[in-house]
Amino acid sequence: MVAQINIPDELAAEAQARGLRPEALAEEILQNEANARPRTVAAAHRTPEEIRRWLDCLAQLSDKIPPMPDVITREWIYQDHD
């Protein structure tokens, strides 16, 4: 039989052992988790200047991209290979 863990009881016991209120311990745990994860949402918010620099960087070599044909053939895919 597997022992069942009651999270609130375990949290309360750890908080008591550390001399904290359970709410304070829960807040600390959440804060640590929030700081440990990468901030993908924050990274998605770019300034217009950052977006312009990124687009300019992408377009830098766009003149080297061959135009798309009407029909993609094996010959077109391997046109630069011997």
N, C-alpha and C positions, 0 to 999 in steps of 0.2 A: 504494500500500500504506500502510495506517495504522499508525503507530508504536504498539506495545503498551507500556503503562506497567505496571510491576510496583510495586504500591503499597508492599510492604515495603521494596523497594530505594529507592524515592523517600523514604519516611519515614526510613529509615536515613541517606540522604544529607542530608536537611534537618536531622536531629538532629545529625549530625556538623558541619554548617556552623554550627549554633547552639551547639555545644559541649555538647550534651545526650545522654543515653542515649536510644535509640529508645523505651523504655518511658516515660520521663519526658515525651517529646514527645507520645506517644499519650495519656497521661493529661491533659496540658495541653489538647490538642485536644478530648478528650471533655468536660473541665470547661467549656471555653468554649462548646461546643455545648449543654450542659445549662443553662448560665446564660442563653443567648440565647433559649431557647424559652419560650413562655408555660407557666405551671404549671397546666394544666387539672386534673390529678389532685389537686393540693394544694387548688385552689379548690373541689373537690367535697366536701371534708371541712369541714363547718360545725358549729359548736357548736349545741346545742339552742336557745340564745337567739337566734342568728342565724337559724335556721330559723323560729322563732316570729315574729320581726320580719318576715321575708320573707312568711310566710303572712298575717300581719296586713295587710301592704301590699297583697297581692293581693286580700284580702277587703274592703278599704276601700270600693270602689265596687260591690261585688257586689249591693247593693240596686237598682242601676240596670239590671241585666241582666234582660231580660224572660224569663219562664218559657218553656221549650221546649214547643211544641205537640205533639200526638200525630202530626200529619202536617205536614210543612213544605211550605208552598205558596208560590207566587210572591207572593201578596198578603201573607202573613206576613213574607216577606223584605223587601218594600218598604213595610211598613206606615207608616213614618215619612217617606216620600217623597211629594212631590206628583206 
